[in-house]
Amino acid sequence: MQSNKMKARIKAGEPVFGVSVMYPSPQIVEMIGEHGFDWVMIDCEHGSMSPESAELMCLAAERRGMTPIVRPETNRPEVLMRYLDRGAMGLQVPHVNTKDEAIAAVRATKYYPLGDRGLARGQRSTGFGITGGSIAGYTEWSNRETLVCVQIEEKEGLGNLDQILTVDGVDVFFIGPTDLSQSLGYPGQRDHPIVKKAIDEAFAKIHKAGKASGTPGGADEVPAHVKLGVLYHYTHIPTFMTYYGRHFLKQAGR
């Protein structure tokens, strides 16, 4: 069983950089790894992945030395468990608006005594029961190495952020700017003064509490996010295509 290098770096206060993939393609995951990214976010909330295709993408990430993180469709124990059992080394749980919802995400991700995640011996995350290690040893390893990220992306979540920050077992508090802009009444306007102020205040609270923050961003936004102290970064596959596609056509005179 491998350690979660990404989680270790975040604990050490070092930023990590990933790419979000919404399409069921282990090959795309491998290409991301060849670029030297630390992790990949397998987006099952907005993407078209099934648990089976997400498992193959986890395998591809591991093969290229990256940490596979899954964003599940919803914060329900039976959904979270499916992706963990198939090899995800962490979950980015969407739409966490209350302390109780954050606690539920942690408990569904961790085994006893930290949670009540369902335990089975024959799935991929336990080596299919073939490796010979003890189940007790596996549960201790999983509780230690699995990353939990909760997304604060609605007005309600912002209002409850102080309480959410007190939840033990959450490794990253992620600010989702797109859904947040909509919840605040300015859909897609991430740079609107009201949206920007809300995001800046949220980061300040997270960092004052001594917690790790996360957010997405393109190449032009990453330097400011790093300077601000954000540790958990990712961009998107369509962003790759947009940048190079426009550059290519411009060079071609189109």
N, C-alpha and C positions, 0 to 999 in steps of 0.2 A: 504494500500500500504506500503510495507516494504522498509526500506532504504537500500542502497547498501553498505553493511559493507566492502566489498573489496575496493571499491572506497574511502571510508573514511579512511581506513588504509593506502592506497597509499598516500593520501593527507597529512596524518600525518607522512609520511616518514618511514612507517613500511613495510617490505617485505611481500608479499603474495605468497602462493604456491598452484599450481594447477596441474591438469593432463589433457592431451589432449586425446580425445576419437574420433576415426574415424569410429566407428561401431554403428549402431542404437540399443543401448541397455540401457534402463533406469536402468536395474539391475546393470550394470557395474558402472553407475553414482552413484547409491546408495552405492555400495561397496567402491567407492572412498571417499564418504562422511563419511562412518564408520571409515575410517583411520584418519580422522581429517583434510583433506585438506580444504583450504579456497574457492577454486573455481574449476570449470571444464571448459575446452575449448572444445566446441562441433565443431569439424572440418568438416565443410561442403565444404571446398575447396578441400581437398584431400580425405575426407571420403565418405561414401555411404548413408548419411542421406538425407531424404527429409524434407521439412518444417514440415510435420506432425510428423515425428519421432523426429525431433529436439525439437518440442514442448513438447513431452512426456519426453524427457531428461531434459528439463528445469524444468518441474514439479518435477522430481526425485531429481534434484539438490536442489530446494527450500525445498523439504521435509527433506533433510538431512542438511539444514543450509548452503549450499554453494551458491555462486554466479554463475549463468550460463552465460558464454560468448560464443558467436558464431563467428567462422571464416567463413564468407560467401564466395561464389564462386568467387565473383568479386566485384569491387567498383562501383556498379550501384544502384541508389536510389530504384528502384523497387525490387531489390534483398535484400538490407539491410532492407527495411521496412517489408518484409515477416517474418524475424526472430525476429525483434523487436516486431511486433504485436503478436507473439506467445510466448512471455515471456522472451526473452533474455534481460539480464540486462546490456549488453554491446556488442560491436563488435570489433573483431580484424581484421582490414581491410587489405587484402594482397596487395602487390606490389604497394605501394604508392611512386611515384618517383618525384613528383613535389609539390610545394606549392598549386597549384590549385587543385590537386587531394586530398590533405589533407583537404582543405577547402570543397571540394565536399563531402567527407566522413562525416565531421561534420554537414554540412547542411542537409544531408540525414538522419542523426541520430536525429537531434533536431527539435523541433517544433518552430513556430514563437514565439518570434522575433529572435531566434538564428539560425533558419533554416527553411526548408520547407518540412519536413517529412509529408507524407500524414496522415490525421487525420480521424479516424472513431470511432464511439462510441461502436460498438458491438463486438470488438475483445477482446481477453483474457487480453491484457495489460491494458484495461480500465475497467476490471471487467464485461465485456459483457454488459455494460450499465445498470447493475442491482443494483450496490451498492448505487447509488443515489448521488455520489459525482459530483461536477461540472467538466465539460470538461476543463475549465480554470485551475482549481486546479490540474487536472491530468497532463496537459501539463507542468505546472510549476514543478511538482514533477519529471516528466520524464526528462526534460531538466537538472534538478539538479542531478538526481541519475544515469542516463545512462552513462556508461563508453565508451570512444572512444580510441581505440588503433590503431595506424597506423604502418604497417610493412615497415621497410626500409630493402630491401633485394636484391637490384640490384645496380650496379655501378652508374647508373644515380641517384638513390635515395641518395647515399652517396655524390655525387657531389652537390646535392641540399639540403643537410641536414640543413645547416645554415638557409635557407629560410623556410624550412618545420617547423623548431623549433619555428618560429614566429607565427604559426597559433594558434589562440585562440580556446579553446574547445577540444583540444587533451589532453588526460590524460596520455597516455603512448606512448613512442616512442620505438618501438620494433625492435631489430636487429635480422634478420633471417639469421643465419650463413650458412645454407645449400644452399639455393638459391644464397646467396651472394658469396659463394665460386665458384659456377658455373659461375656467372656473371663476376667474376674476372679472370676466366680462369683456375680454379683449382677445378673441380667438386668433391664435397664430401670431399675435403681436408681442413677441418675446422682449422687444426693446421698448415697449411702451413704459413710460415713467412709473406707472403704478405697479406693473408687473416686475420691472427691474428692481424697484424698491423692495417689493415683497421677497424676491429672491435673495437680494443682498442681506436683508434682515434675517432670513432663514439661515443663510450660511454663517452669519455672525453668531447666531444662537448655537448652531451645531459646534462651531469651533470653540466658543466660550465654554461649552460643556466638555471640551476635550475629546470630542467624537470625530470620526472620519466622515467627510462629505463626498458626494458624487454628483455628477451632472454630465449630460452629453454636450458635444461641441465640435465644430469643424476646426480645421488647422488654424484659421485666423483667430479663433476664440481660445484655444488651448493655452497659449502663454499667459493670458490674463487669469484663467482659471487656476493654473499652477501657482502663479504669484499670490493669488487669493488664499491658497492653502488647500484647494480641492485635491483629493488623493485618487479618486475613482473616476476615470475618464473613458469615454468611448465616442467613436464617430460611427457613421453608417456606410454600408456598401454603396448605396446610391450616391453618397457624397464623393466616393472614389470615382465613380463613373462620370459624375457631373464635372468635376475638376478636369479630369484628363480628356473627357469627351469634348468639352468646350475648347480646351487647349489644342487638341488634335485638329478640329475643324477650323479653328482660327489659323493655325499654321498651314492648313490646306487652302486657305483663302475663301472659306465658306462662312 
